[in-house]
């Protein structure tokens, strides 16, 4: 269908933008962070990626149940699905926070960081953990759009946000804020995405909201 094509095109544009931004920004990161901190940054990203399943990933279930009820006008039921998603996230949040705290504390030793770099790496890792939590929240309105088969509505603007995130990273490097500044730039980009998706989902899925779910729905 045309919507399926547009959804695929939107995803392809976002992916292509990420490739372009990575291609442009990576040399600046290597030069701005230096070989040690750039290597540390890559290790941090890998560990944060390994942590992501600890969120429970309820947004995947949200997308599928909304797709199943796509033609339904029972908006209260759909809002309970969102409430259920938030409940699952809240249940998994302590595990995510504890795991993030442990990794933030020990990862400087795992990578053999020199003493002056220990707290710098810990701070950067902690910011990335917060970013992971924020990114998980951002996935809720995104999952609603995709479940309602309106993911293509983000096309263009979401791609622009990818370049904006690259701009934040470049500016952090320009100000010589180091690996902490780069981590904060990633968090700022995620916050911008949250605001963007909330605006888009309110425009194209006006029923969007939260209702208290039953135990069965959770």
Short mmCIF file of the C-alpha atoms (twelve columns), coordinates in Angstrom:
data_MODEL
# 
_entry.id   MODEL 
# 
loop_
_atom_site.group_PDB 
_atom_site.id 
_atom_site.type_symbol 
_atom_site.label_atom_id 
_atom_site.label_alt_id 
_atom_site.label_comp_id 
_atom_site.label_asym_id 
_atom_site.label_seq_id 
_atom_site.Cartn_x 
_atom_site.Cartn_y 
_atom_site.Cartn_z 
_atom_site.pdbx_PDB_model_num 
ATOM 1   C CA . UNK A 1   0.000   0.000  0.000  1 
ATOM 2   C CA . UNK A 2   1.002   3.639  -0.312 1 
ATOM 3   C CA . UNK A 3   1.205   4.001  3.479  1 
ATOM 4   C CA . UNK A 4   3.534   1.011  3.736  1 
ATOM 5   C CA . UNK A 5   5.755   2.535  1.057  1 
ATOM 6   C CA . UNK A 6   5.784   5.910  2.831  1 
ATOM 7   C CA . UNK A 7   6.623   4.254  6.167  1 
ATOM 8   C CA . UNK A 8   9.500   2.390  4.545  1 
ATOM 9   C CA . UNK A 9   10.678  5.580  2.855  1 
ATOM 10  C CA . UNK A 10  10.599  7.473  6.170  1 
ATOM 11  C CA . UNK A 11  12.685  4.755  7.834  1 
ATOM 12  C CA . UNK A 12  15.134  4.758  4.923  1 
ATOM 13  C CA . UNK A 13  15.531  8.539  5.142  1 
ATOM 14  C CA . UNK A 14  16.206  8.369  8.884  1 
ATOM 15  C CA . UNK A 15  18.741  5.578  8.435  1 
ATOM 16  C CA . UNK A 16  20.481  7.394  5.591  1 
ATOM 17  C CA . UNK A 17  20.646  10.585 7.669  1 
ATOM 18  C CA . UNK A 18  22.286  8.664  10.526 1 
ATOM 19  C CA . UNK A 19  24.893  7.275  8.134  1 
ATOM 20  C CA . UNK A 20  25.643  10.724 6.724  1 
ATOM 21  C CA . UNK A 21  25.894  12.312 10.180 1 
ATOM 22  C CA . UNK A 22  28.188  9.534  11.421 1 
ATOM 23  C CA . UNK A 23  30.381  9.927  8.322  1 
ATOM 24  C CA . UNK A 24  30.696  13.678 8.887  1 
ATOM 25  C CA . UNK A 25  30.957  13.752 12.686 1 
ATOM 26  C CA . UNK A 26  33.313  10.815 13.291 1 
ATOM 27  C CA . UNK A 27  36.507  12.618 12.147 1 
ATOM 28  C CA . UNK A 28  35.604  15.564 14.402 1 
ATOM 29  C CA . UNK A 29  35.061  13.195 17.325 1 
ATOM 30  C CA . UNK A 30  38.384  11.443 16.814 1 
ATOM 31  C CA . UNK A 31  40.189  14.788 16.627 1 
ATOM 32  C CA . UNK A 32  38.208  16.415 19.433 1 
ATOM 33  C CA . UNK A 33  38.181  13.547 21.924 1 
ATOM 34  C CA . UNK A 34  41.515  11.980 21.132 1 
ATOM 35  C CA . UNK A 35  42.106  8.297  20.583 1 
ATOM 36  C CA . UNK A 36  41.608  7.234  24.221 1 
ATOM 37  C CA . UNK A 37  38.322  9.040  24.835 1 
ATOM 38  C CA . UNK A 38  36.999  8.193  21.380 1 
ATOM 39  C CA . UNK A 39  37.692  4.522  22.098 1 
ATOM 40  C CA . UNK A 40  36.047  4.935  25.521 1 
ATOM 41  C CA . UNK A 41  33.012  6.497  23.835 1 
ATOM 42  C CA . UNK A 42  32.629  3.503  21.534 1 
ATOM 43  C CA . UNK A 43  32.858  1.118  24.486 1 
ATOM 44  C CA . UNK A 44  30.234  3.119  26.395 1 
ATOM 45  C CA . UNK A 45  27.859  2.983  23.432 1 
ATOM 46  C CA . UNK A 46  28.266  -0.796 23.221 1 
ATOM 47  C CA . UNK A 47  27.532  -1.302 26.910 1 
ATOM 48  C CA . UNK A 48  24.497  0.976  26.786 1 
ATOM 49  C CA . UNK A 49  23.270  -1.020 23.797 1 
ATOM 50  C CA . UNK A 50  23.614  -4.223 25.827 1 
ATOM 51  C CA . UNK A 51  21.564  -2.594 28.591 1 
ATOM 52  C CA . UNK A 52  18.570  -1.721 26.412 1 
ATOM 53  C CA . UNK A 53  16.725  -5.074 26.895 1 
ATOM 54  C CA . UNK A 54  16.637  -4.287 30.634 1 
ATOM 55  C CA . UNK A 55  13.882  -1.756 29.884 1 
ATOM 56  C CA . UNK A 56  11.546  -4.651 29.006 1 
ATOM 57  C CA . UNK A 57  10.931  -3.034 25.597 1 
ATOM 58  C CA . UNK A 58  7.143   -2.759 26.104 1 
ATOM 59  C CA . UNK A 59  6.916   -0.290 23.227 1 
ATOM 60  C CA . UNK A 60  7.264   -3.209 20.816 1 
ATOM 61  C CA . UNK A 61  4.145   -4.801 22.314 1 
ATOM 62  C CA . UNK A 62  2.410   -1.404 22.242 1 
ATOM 63  C CA . UNK A 63  3.046   -1.064 18.522 1 
ATOM 64  C CA . UNK A 64  1.672   -4.530 17.791 1 
ATOM 65  C CA . UNK A 65  -1.505  -4.261 19.890 1 
ATOM 66  C CA . UNK A 66  -2.273  -0.848 18.402 1 
ATOM 67  C CA . UNK A 67  -1.759  -2.265 14.913 1 
ATOM 68  C CA . UNK A 68  -4.245  -5.024 15.776 1 
ATOM 69  C CA . UNK A 69  -6.768  -2.407 16.981 1 
ATOM 70  C CA . UNK A 70  -5.893  0.119  14.274 1 
ATOM 71  C CA . UNK A 71  -9.474  0.482  13.006 1 
ATOM 72  C CA . UNK A 72  -11.018 0.493  16.468 1 
ATOM 73  C CA . UNK A 73  -12.586 3.655  17.868 1 
ATOM 74  C CA . UNK A 74  -12.301 2.395  21.450 1 
ATOM 75  C CA . UNK A 75  -9.839  5.118  22.386 1 
ATOM 76  C CA . UNK A 76  -10.113 4.362  26.103 1 
ATOM 77  C CA . UNK A 77  -8.769  0.874  25.403 1 
ATOM 78  C CA . UNK A 78  -5.888  2.325  23.398 1 
ATOM 79  C CA . UNK A 79  -5.071  4.694  26.234 1 
ATOM 80  C CA . UNK A 80  -4.955  1.725  28.621 1 
ATOM 81  C CA . UNK A 81  -2.372  0.149  26.302 1 
ATOM 82  C CA . UNK A 82  -0.210  3.243  26.789 1 
ATOM 83  C CA . UNK A 83  -0.835  3.095  30.539 1 
ATOM 84  C CA . UNK A 84  0.240   -0.549 30.490 1 
ATOM 85  C CA . UNK A 85  3.415   0.370  28.619 1 
ATOM 86  C CA . UNK A 86  4.289   2.990  31.236 1 
ATOM 87  C CA . UNK A 87  3.547   0.484  34.008 1 
ATOM 88  C CA . UNK A 88  5.935   -2.074 32.533 1 
ATOM 89  C CA . UNK A 89  8.589   0.607  32.112 1 
ATOM 90  C CA . UNK A 90  8.137   1.617  35.754 1 
ATOM 91  C CA . UNK A 91  8.527   -2.020 36.833 1 
ATOM 92  C CA . UNK A 92  11.752  -2.398 34.882 1 
ATOM 93  C CA . UNK A 93  13.147  1.045  35.746 1 
ATOM 94  C CA . UNK A 94  14.790  -0.022 39.060 1 
ATOM 95  C CA . UNK A 95  16.609  -2.842 37.269 1 
ATOM 96  C CA . UNK A 96  17.721  -0.442 34.548 1 
ATOM 97  C CA . UNK A 97  18.867  2.152  37.093 1 
ATOM 98  C CA . UNK A 98  20.803  -0.370 39.211 1 
ATOM 99  C CA . UNK A 99  22.433  -1.932 36.167 1 
ATOM 100 C CA . UNK A 100 23.314  1.529  34.833 1 
ATOM 101 C CA . UNK A 101 24.806  2.572  38.174 1 
ATOM 102 C CA . UNK A 102 26.936  -0.575 38.369 1 
ATOM 103 C CA . UNK A 103 28.208  -0.182 34.826 1 
ATOM 104 C CA . UNK A 104 28.908  3.534  35.344 1 
ATOM 105 C CA . UNK A 105 30.914  2.775  38.466 1 
ATOM 106 C CA . UNK A 106 32.983  -0.155 37.214 1 
ATOM 107 C CA . UNK A 107 33.437  0.558  33.508 1 
ATOM 108 C CA . UNK A 108 36.508  2.820  33.974 1 
ATOM 109 C CA . UNK A 109 38.299  -0.122 35.586 1 
ATOM 110 C CA . UNK A 110 37.123  -2.564 32.919 1 
ATOM 111 C CA . UNK A 111 38.684  -0.406 30.223 1 
ATOM 112 C CA . UNK A 112 41.820  0.314  32.238 1 
ATOM 113 C CA . UNK A 113 41.237  4.058  32.411 1 
ATOM 114 C CA . UNK A 114 43.931  6.170  34.103 1 
ATOM 115 C CA . UNK A 115 42.986  7.733  37.436 1 
ATOM 116 C CA . UNK A 116 42.304  11.287 36.102 1 
ATOM 117 C CA . UNK A 117 39.778  9.846  33.621 1 
ATOM 118 C CA . UNK A 118 37.788  7.654  36.004 1 
ATOM 119 C CA . UNK A 119 35.140  10.169 37.053 1 
ATOM 120 C CA . UNK A 120 34.941  11.666 33.569 1 
ATOM 121 C CA . UNK A 121 34.031  8.284  32.111 1 
ATOM 122 C CA . UNK A 122 31.628  7.571  34.979 1 
ATOM 123 C CA . UNK A 123 29.814  10.855 34.390 1 
ATOM 124 C CA . UNK A 124 29.569  10.257 30.640 1 
ATOM 125 C CA . UNK A 125 28.233  6.744  31.205 1 
ATOM 126 C CA . UNK A 126 25.642  7.999  33.723 1 
ATOM 127 C CA . UNK A 127 24.398  10.580 31.212 1 
ATOM 128 C CA . UNK A 128 24.087  7.861  28.573 1 
ATOM 129 C CA . UNK A 129 22.058  5.732  31.001 1 
ATOM 130 C CA . UNK A 130 19.685  8.667  31.517 1 
ATOM 131 C CA . UNK A 131 19.594  9.071  27.746 1 
ATOM 132 C CA . UNK A 132 18.607  5.415  27.376 1 
ATOM 133 C CA . UNK A 133 15.691  5.931  29.758 1 
ATOM 134 C CA . UNK A 134 14.640  9.079  27.887 1 
ATOM 135 C CA . UNK A 135 14.969  7.259  24.557 1 
ATOM 136 C CA . UNK A 136 12.672  4.517  25.858 1 
ATOM 137 C CA . UNK A 137 10.051  7.138  26.749 1 
ATOM 138 C CA . UNK A 138 10.448  8.698  23.303 1 
ATOM 139 C CA . UNK A 139 9.651   5.316  21.784 1 
ATOM 140 C CA . UNK A 140 6.082   5.453  23.184 1 
ATOM 141 C CA . UNK A 141 4.664   8.159  20.867 1 
ATOM 142 C CA . UNK A 142 6.774   6.723  18.064 1 
ATOM 143 C CA . UNK A 143 5.221   3.279  18.632 1 
ATOM 144 C CA . UNK A 144 1.747   4.862  18.635 1 
ATOM 145 C CA . UNK A 145 2.392   6.434  15.234 1 
ATOM 146 C CA . UNK A 146 3.704   3.177  13.807 1 
ATOM 147 C CA . UNK A 147 0.894   1.139  15.341 1 
ATOM 148 C CA . UNK A 148 -1.643  3.515  13.805 1 
ATOM 149 C CA . UNK A 149 0.191   3.140  10.464 1 
ATOM 150 C CA . UNK A 150 1.116   6.816  10.507 1 
ATOM 151 C CA . UNK A 151 4.851   6.523  11.026 1 
ATOM 152 C CA . UNK A 152 5.396   8.282  7.707  1 
ATOM 153 C CA . UNK A 153 3.985   11.484 9.201  1 
ATOM 154 C CA . UNK A 154 7.399   12.069 10.779 1 
ATOM 155 C CA . UNK A 155 9.100   12.055 7.376  1 
ATOM 156 C CA . UNK A 156 11.420  14.976 6.788  1 
ATOM 157 C CA . UNK A 157 11.266  16.533 10.232 1 
ATOM 158 C CA . UNK A 158 12.570  13.414 11.988 1 
ATOM 159 C CA . UNK A 159 15.417  13.311 9.480  1 
ATOM 160 C CA . UNK A 160 16.166  16.957 10.260 1 
ATOM 161 C CA . UNK A 161 16.349  16.032 13.952 1 
ATOM 162 C CA . UNK A 162 19.101  13.531 13.156 1 
ATOM 163 C CA . UNK A 163 21.153  16.348 11.643 1 
ATOM 164 C CA . UNK A 164 20.284  18.552 14.618 1 
ATOM 165 C CA . UNK A 165 21.687  15.882 16.934 1 
ATOM 166 C CA . UNK A 166 24.852  15.822 14.856 1 
ATOM 167 C CA . UNK A 167 24.998  19.599 15.207 1 
ATOM 168 C CA . UNK A 168 24.744  19.295 18.997 1 
ATOM 169 C CA . UNK A 169 27.659  16.851 18.984 1 
ATOM 170 C CA . UNK A 170 29.759  19.114 16.770 1 
ATOM 171 C CA . UNK A 171 29.020  22.098 19.025 1 
ATOM 172 C CA . UNK A 172 30.020  20.110 22.112 1 
ATOM 173 C CA . UNK A 173 33.310  19.236 20.416 1 
ATOM 174 C CA . UNK A 174 33.758  22.852 19.295 1 
ATOM 175 C CA . UNK A 175 33.399  24.007 22.899 1 
ATOM 176 C CA . UNK A 176 35.927  21.345 23.918 1 
ATOM 177 C CA . UNK A 177 33.555  19.832 26.493 1 
ATOM 178 C CA . UNK A 178 35.024  16.375 26.045 1 
ATOM 179 C CA . UNK A 179 33.229  13.070 26.339 1 
ATOM 180 C CA . UNK A 180 30.809  14.452 28.961 1 
ATOM 181 C CA . UNK A 181 29.702  17.185 26.573 1 
ATOM 182 C CA . UNK A 182 29.205  14.677 23.756 1 
ATOM 183 C CA . UNK A 183 27.071  12.499 26.047 1 
ATOM 184 C CA . UNK A 184 25.019  15.527 27.058 1 
ATOM 185 C CA . UNK A 185 24.578  16.408 23.371 1 
ATOM 186 C CA . UNK A 186 23.095  12.945 22.794 1 
ATOM 187 C CA . UNK A 187 20.697  13.470 25.720 1 
ATOM 188 C CA . UNK A 188 19.672  16.877 24.391 1 
ATOM 189 C CA . UNK A 189 18.975  15.366 20.970 1 
ATOM 190 C CA . UNK A 190 16.760  12.714 22.580 1 
ATOM 191 C CA . UNK A 191 14.805  15.376 24.496 1 
ATOM 192 C CA . UNK A 192 14.202  17.209 21.201 1 
ATOM 193 C CA . UNK A 193 12.938  13.963 19.671 1 
ATOM 194 C CA . UNK A 194 10.549  13.418 22.599 1 
ATOM 195 C CA . UNK A 195 9.055   16.883 22.121 1 
ATOM 196 C CA . UNK A 196 8.812   16.348 18.365 1 
ATOM 197 C CA . UNK A 197 7.080   12.962 18.580 1 
ATOM 198 C CA . UNK A 198 4.668   14.195 21.240 1 
ATOM 199 C CA . UNK A 199 3.648   17.042 18.946 1 
ATOM 200 C CA . UNK A 200 3.264   14.777 15.909 1 
ATOM 201 C CA . UNK A 201 1.315   12.075 17.755 1 
ATOM 202 C CA . UNK A 202 -1.060  14.663 19.232 1 
ATOM 203 C CA . UNK A 203 -1.672  15.992 15.732 1 
ATOM 204 C CA . UNK A 204 -2.284  12.670 13.981 1 
ATOM 205 C CA . UNK A 205 -3.576  10.544 16.893 1 
ATOM 206 C CA . UNK A 206 -5.658  13.021 18.926 1 
ATOM 207 C CA . UNK A 207 -6.813  10.269 21.308 1 
ATOM 208 C CA . UNK A 208 -3.240  9.900  22.609 1 
ATOM 209 C CA . UNK A 209 -3.192  9.853  26.380 1 
ATOM 210 C CA . UNK A 210 -2.846  7.578  29.396 1 
ATOM 211 C CA . UNK A 211 -5.519  5.553  31.180 1 
ATOM 212 C CA . UNK A 212 -5.143  3.206  34.107 1 
ATOM 213 C CA . UNK A 213 -4.799  -0.355 32.795 1 
ATOM 214 C CA . UNK A 214 -6.116  -3.550 34.343 1 
ATOM 215 C CA . UNK A 215 -3.721  -6.241 35.503 1 
ATOM 216 C CA . UNK A 216 -4.771  -8.367 32.553 1 
ATOM 217 C CA . UNK A 217 -3.815  -5.630 30.077 1 
ATOM 218 C CA . UNK A 218 -0.450  -5.132 31.823 1 
# 
